[in-house]
Amino acid sequence: MKKEILLVDGYNIIGAWEDLRQIKQDRLADARDYLIERMAEYKAHKGWRVIIVFDAHLIPGVEKKKILYDVEVLFTKENETADERIEKLVSELNSRSTQIHVATSDMTEQWVVFAQGALRKSARELQIEMLEVDRLISSNVKSIQNNRPLSKITLSDEMTEIFEKWRRGTK
């Protein structure tokens, strides 16, 4: 079975999803954080390795990598675009045992990575997948709640939600 990797053009997705665009209007960092949280849910459900690439080509410095919620987040180095870094990652990670998917609505970028053997996924397709992931997660949570033994301690819905977020490792 092939190992699946999803490379996400971060700012492209933020610009394409309505909810992220609205968050970006107030604060770009919040939109980035929300995208990372959403991709953590995607990773948790699909089991794929997820790497989000953000442009930092106008900011002096070296490439920065960090892991948040088990998702790899990469800021490009100075004078490097997210598209260029994604193309390099496709080249570096591509193998017979790996299938790479690139999420971007940039048509030129889609064709470049497709020519390198990656599968392309538009921002809209990723958003539709996320809606399905949300539906399946909700269904699983309801099933677990219905089948769990009753606790002697009654928890409010608010406390149950807080504990569920802790369990997932989100805010």
C-alpha angles and dihedrals in degrees: 000000000000122000109239122219126185117203112194125200093218103199092040090057092044089054093047103047114075096215092051092046090055092049089048091058089066100033130352093205090059091052090051091049092049092050089051091051091049092050089049088058089048091051093046091052101039099033091224126141106251125202120181116199121201126189115247095158093124093050117081116239146063130301113285125209129185138160119232122177088348091302120120112234119194129187112197122239124254113295093015124109125212088246091057092048092047090052090052091048091051089052094046098044100038114111140137091267095048132071114197123203121192119204112206137116092215100115094201091052091047091056094045094053092040088056088054092054101264123128116239125226122187121224088250092053091050091049091051089050089051091054089054091047089051091050093049093046091050090048091050092048091050091049092050092047092050093049100041120106114258113260122226086225114071113218125199118236088251093056091045089054092049091051091047090053090049090050090052093045094239130126 
